[in-house]
Amino acid sequence: MIEVDKNRFNRLVESIAPLNNEYRDRVHLKGSGTVVLELMWRVGEILELFLTQEKIKPHTLYWQIYGKAPGLKRSYITRDFLSYCLRIKRFFRSSGGIRTMFPNLKQYSLFREAFPLLENPKYKLIGDEQERLVRILNSNSDPSKIRSYVVNLKNERIGVRNPRTQRLNELKGEVDSFIGIFNYAYELIKENNADDIRSFRDRFSDTLILSVSRHVAALTQEGLAFSAIDLYNHLPEHWVDFIDNLKRLSKSTVETRNRFRKLIPPGRIMDLADMLNAVMTDQGIKDYRLKESLV
């Protein structure tokens, strides 16, 4: 692992932390997506300067910021957040370019859903197609309708460009989201911090987390019934994305779910379902930690 100066590293975390907190608050309250992009651009600018000065690879730095490196200031700034911040900084050459392109972006999640169509060289739209997408993202339409439009456009675009035998990358969003939630649930149980567990339970009713757990378990094999998941838009954005992905997978073809299981083995899928069940009660956490030798 590349060593970085601890004082400079800790100052880096301290400069990002308040922006990360503001980002979380604004996303949770479904605030202006334009303002959220500007916040993330500022974080990306801080990261870019640090990476240049320290000559360190982005993902190595993300792991250290999240708190995996011994002796360095621990934070809960996710690698996913940091990665998107740097990508946004590199996509928009200046912060002013954000308001030029997205003066009326209602929610950041809409931009994130559409980002592959703007950034990824394999899928990005050009000319009139891109202008139409940007216009819709800036429109006053209902956000759920905008999201549906973008999802359908992505499916059409990606499906046309990828041969049938090379379509595993189509599920990158679902896979990344699953891994993020899996790691979160594992860390929650492993650390067994009472405040973190209480915060989690305050967000989730027993009915909701049980429905999510059952929905995850139903992905392990064909023929199992998917539970209905309702009233989850109050959750943090990464949870909303995760549940949206679950619901999309449940409505997809068997071929799509089989591709997902090639990337996330059924055993791992069941592990997440078990962890989500476990965090509902103190006894569940105790039993899971004992089973996995986390005590």
C-alpha positions as CSV (number, residue, x, y, z in Angstrom):
1,M,0.0,0.0,0.0
2,I,1.3,3.5,-0.9
3,E,2.1,5.5,2.2
4,V,0.7,9.0,2.4
5,D,1.5,11.8,4.9
6,K,-1.0,11.3,7.8
7,N,-1.4,15.0,8.4
8,R,-2.1,15.8,4.8
9,F,-4.4,12.8,4.6
10,N,-6.4,13.8,7.7
11,R,-6.7,17.3,6.4
12,L,-8.1,15.8,3.1
13,V,-10.7,13.9,5.0
14,E,-11.6,16.9,7.1
15,S,-12.1,19.0,3.9
16,I,-14.3,16.4,2.3
17,A,-16.4,15.4,5.3
18,P,-18.7,18.6,5.6
19,L,-19.3,18.4,1.8
20,N,-20.2,14.7,2.1
21,N,-22.6,15.5,5.0
22,E,-24.3,18.3,3.0
23,Y,-24.5,15.9,0.0
24,R,-26.2,13.3,2.2
25,D,-28.7,15.8,3.6
26,R,-29.6,17.3,0.2
27,V,-30.0,13.8,-1.4
28,H,-32.1,12.6,1.5
29,L,-34.4,15.6,1.2
30,K,-34.5,15.2,-2.6
31,G,-33.0,18.7,-3.0
32,S,-31.8,20.3,-6.2
33,G,-29.8,17.9,-8.3
34,T,-27.9,20.9,-9.7
35,V,-26.7,21.9,-6.3
36,V,-25.7,18.3,-5.5
37,L,-23.6,18.1,-8.7
38,E,-21.9,21.3,-7.7
39,L,-21.0,19.9,-4.3
40,M,-19.7,16.7,-5.8
41,W,-17.6,18.7,-8.3
42,R,-16.0,20.5,-5.4
43,V,-15.1,17.2,-3.8
44,G,-13.8,16.0,-7.1
45,E,-11.6,19.0,-7.4
46,I,-10.1,18.4,-3.9
47,L,-9.5,14.7,-4.8
48,E,-7.9,15.5,-8.2
49,L,-5.4,17.9,-6.6
50,F,-4.5,15.4,-3.8
51,L,-4.1,12.6,-6.3
52,T,-1.8,14.7,-8.4
53,Q,0.3,15.8,-5.5
54,E,0.6,12.3,-3.8
55,K,0.8,10.3,-7.1
56,I,-1.6,7.7,-5.8
57,K,-4.3,5.8,-7.7
58,P,-7.9,6.9,-7.1
59,H,-9.2,3.6,-5.8
60,T,-6.3,3.1,-3.4
61,L,-7.1,6.5,-2.0
62,Y,-10.8,5.8,-1.8
63,W,-10.1,2.7,0.3
64,Q,-7.9,4.7,2.7
65,I,-10.5,7.4,3.1
66,Y,-13.2,4.9,3.9
67,G,-11.0,3.8,6.8
68,K,-9.3,0.6,5.7
69,A,-5.8,1.8,6.2
70,P,-4.4,1.4,9.7
71,G,-3.3,4.5,11.5
72,L,-5.2,6.9,9.3
73,K,-8.2,8.9,10.2
74,R,-11.3,6.8,9.8
75,S,-14.3,8.1,7.9
76,Y,-17.6,6.8,6.5
77,I,-17.2,8.6,3.2
78,T,-18.1,5.9,0.7
79,R,-15.9,4.8,-2.2
80,D,-18.9,5.1,-4.4
81,F,-19.4,8.7,-3.5
82,L,-15.7,9.6,-4.0
83,S,-15.6,7.8,-7.4
84,Y,-18.6,9.7,-8.7
85,C,-17.2,13.0,-7.5
86,L,-14.0,12.5,-9.4
87,R,-15.9,11.4,-12.5
88,I,-18.2,14.4,-12.3
89,K,-15.2,16.7,-11.9
90,R,-13.6,15.2,-15.1
91,F,-16.9,15.3,-17.0
92,F,-17.6,19.0,-16.3
93,R,-14.5,21.0,-17.1
94,S,-15.7,23.8,-14.8
95,S,-18.3,24.1,-12.1
96,G,-20.0,26.7,-14.2
97,G,-20.6,24.0,-16.8
98,I,-23.0,22.2,-14.5
99,R,-25.5,25.0,-14.4
100,T,-25.1,25.5,-18.2
101,M,-26.0,21.9,-18.9
102,F,-28.3,21.3,-15.9
103,P,-30.0,24.5,-14.7
104,N,-33.1,22.7,-13.5
105,L,-32.0,19.1,-12.5
106,K,-34.5,18.2,-9.9
107,Q,-32.7,15.2,-8.3
108,Y,-29.1,13.9,-8.5
109,S,-30.4,10.3,-8.8
110,L,-31.8,11.2,-12.3
111,F,-28.4,12.4,-13.4
112,R,-26.7,9.3,-12.0
113,E,-29.2,7.1,-13.8
114,A,-28.4,8.9,-17.1
115,F,-24.6,9.3,-16.6
116,P,-23.6,6.3,-18.8
117,L,-25.5,7.9,-21.7
118,L,-23.5,11.0,-21.2
119,E,-20.1,9.8,-20.2
120,N,-19.5,6.2,-21.3
121,P,-17.9,6.1,-24.8
122,K,-19.7,2.9,-25.7
123,Y,-23.2,4.2,-24.9
124,K,-23.2,7.9,-24.8
125,L,-25.6,9.9,-26.9
126,I,-24.6,12.6,-29.3
127,G,-26.2,15.4,-31.2
128,D,-30.0,15.6,-31.1
129,E,-30.3,12.5,-29.0
130,Q,-28.2,13.9,-26.2
131,E,-29.9,17.3,-26.4
132,R,-33.3,15.6,-26.0
133,L,-32.0,13.6,-22.9
134,V,-30.6,16.7,-21.3
135,R,-33.8,18.6,-22.0
136,I,-35.9,15.9,-20.3
137,L,-33.6,15.8,-17.3
138,N,-34.1,19.6,-16.9
139,S,-37.9,19.4,-17.4
140,N,-40.6,19.8,-14.8
141,S,-42.0,16.3,-15.4
142,D,-42.5,14.0,-12.5
143,P,-39.1,12.6,-11.4
144,S,-40.5,9.0,-11.6
145,K,-41.5,9.5,-15.2
146,I,-38.1,11.0,-16.0
147,R,-36.4,8.0,-14.4
148,S,-38.5,5.5,-16.4
149,Y,-37.7,7.3,-19.6
150,V,-33.9,7.2,-18.8
151,V,-34.1,3.5,-17.7
152,N,-35.9,2.5,-20.9
153,L,-33.5,4.5,-23.0
154,K,-30.5,2.8,-21.3
155,N,-32.0,-0.6,-21.9
156,E,-32.6,0.1,-25.5
157,R,-29.2,1.7,-26.0
158,I,-27.1,-0.9,-24.2
159,G,-29.1,-3.8,-25.6
160,V,-28.5,-2.6,-29.1
161,R,-24.8,-2.1,-28.7
162,N,-24.0,-5.3,-26.8
163,P,-23.9,-8.8,-28.4
164,R,-25.9,-11.4,-26.5
165,T,-22.8,-13.2,-25.4
166,Q,-21.1,-10.1,-24.0
167,R,-23.9,-8.5,-22.0
168,L,-22.7,-9.0,-18.4
169,N,-21.6,-5.4,-18.2
170,E,-25.3,-4.4,-18.5
171,L,-25.7,-5.4,-14.9
172,K,-22.8,-3.4,-13.6
173,G,-25.1,-1.0,-11.8
174,E,-27.1,-3.8,-10.2
175,V,-23.9,-5.6,-9.2
176,D,-22.1,-2.5,-7.8
177,S,-25.3,-1.6,-5.8
178,F,-25.6,-5.2,-4.4
179,I,-21.9,-5.2,-3.3
180,G,-22.2,-1.8,-1.7
181,I,-25.3,-2.9,0.4
182,F,-23.7,-6.3,1.1
183,N,-20.5,-4.6,2.5
184,Y,-22.6,-2.1,4.5
185,A,-24.7,-4.9,6.1
186,Y,-21.6,-6.9,6.9
187,E,-19.8,-4.0,8.5
188,L,-22.9,-3.1,10.5
189,I,-23.0,-6.6,12.0
190,K,-19.2,-6.9,12.4
191,E,-18.7,-3.5,14.1
192,N,-21.9,-4.0,16.2
193,N,-22.0,-0.3,17.0
194,A,-25.2,0.4,19.0
195,D,-25.7,3.9,17.5
196,D,-25.2,2.7,13.9
197,I,-27.7,-0.2,14.4
198,R,-30.2,2.2,16.0
199,S,-29.9,4.6,13.1
200,F,-30.5,1.8,10.7
201,R,-33.6,0.5,12.5
202,D,-34.9,4.0,12.8
203,R,-35.0,4.2,9.0
204,F,-36.4,0.7,8.3
205,S,-39.6,-0.7,9.7
206,D,-39.5,-4.4,10.5
207,T,-42.0,-5.0,7.6
208,L,-39.8,-3.1,5.1
209,I,-36.5,-4.8,5.9
210,L,-38.3,-8.2,6.0
211,S,-39.7,-7.5,2.5
212,V,-36.3,-6.5,1.2
213,S,-34.7,-9.6,2.7
214,R,-37.3,-11.9,1.1
215,H,-37.0,-10.2,-2.2
216,V,-33.2,-10.7,-2.1
217,A,-33.6,-14.4,-1.2
218,A,-36.0,-14.9,-4.1
219,L,-33.2,-14.0,-6.5
220,T,-31.2,-17.1,-5.5
221,Q,-33.2,-19.3,-7.8
222,E,-36.1,-19.3,-10.2
223,G,-39.6,-20.1,-9.0
224,L,-39.5,-18.2,-5.7
225,A,-42.1,-15.5,-5.1
226,F,-40.9,-11.9,-4.9
227,S,-42.2,-9.9,-2.0
228,A,-43.8,-6.5,-2.6
229,I,-41.6,-3.6,-1.5
230,D,-43.5,-0.3,-0.9
231,L,-42.9,3.0,0.8
232,Y,-39.1,3.1,0.6
233,N,-38.4,6.5,-1.0
234,H,-37.6,8.0,2.4
235,L,-34.5,5.9,2.6
236,P,-31.0,7.1,1.7
237,E,-30.4,7.2,-2.1
238,H,-28.1,4.1,-2.2
239,W,-30.9,2.1,-0.6
240,V,-33.5,3.4,-3.0
241,D,-31.2,2.5,-5.9
242,F,-30.6,-0.9,-4.5
243,I,-34.4,-1.6,-4.0
244,D,-35.1,-0.2,-7.5
245,N,-32.5,-2.6,-8.9
246,L,-34.1,-5.5,-7.0
247,K,-37.5,-4.7,-8.4
248,R,-36.1,-4.4,-12.0
249,L,-34.4,-7.7,-11.7
250,S,-37.6,-9.3,-10.4
251,K,-39.4,-8.1,-13.5
252,S,-36.6,-9.0,-15.9
253,T,-36.2,-12.1,-18.0
254,V,-34.9,-15.4,-16.6
255,E,-31.8,-14.8,-18.8
256,T,-31.1,-11.5,-17.1
257,R,-31.4,-13.0,-13.6
258,N,-29.1,-15.9,-14.7
259,R,-26.5,-13.4,-15.8
260,F,-26.8,-11.6,-12.4
261,R,-26.2,-14.9,-10.6
262,K,-23.1,-15.5,-12.7
263,L,-21.7,-12.3,-11.3
264,I,-23.2,-12.6,-7.7
265,P,-23.3,-16.3,-6.7
266,P,-26.6,-17.5,-5.1
267,G,-24.7,-18.2,-1.9
268,R,-23.7,-14.6,-1.6
269,I,-27.2,-13.4,-2.4
270,M,-28.5,-15.6,0.4
271,D,-25.9,-14.2,2.7
272,L,-27.2,-10.7,2.2
273,A,-30.8,-11.9,2.9
274,D,-29.6,-13.5,6.1
275,M,-27.7,-10.4,7.2
276,L,-30.8,-8.2,6.6
277,N,-32.8,-10.6,8.7
278,A,-30.2,-10.5,11.4
279,V,-30.0,-6.8,11.9
280,M,-33.7,-6.6,12.8
281,T,-33.0,-7.8,16.3
282,D,-30.1,-7.8,18.8
283,Q,-30.4,-11.6,19.1
284,G,-30.3,-11.9,15.3
285,I,-27.0,-10.0,15.2
286,K,-25.6,-12.0,18.1
287,D,-26.5,-15.3,16.3
288,Y,-25.1,-14.2,13.0
289,R,-21.8,-13.0,14.6
290,L,-21.5,-16.3,16.3
291,K,-22.2,-18.3,13.1
292,E,-19.6,-16.2,11.1
293,S,-17.0,-16.2,13.9
294,L,-17.2,-12.4,14.2
295,V,-17.2,-12.5,18.0
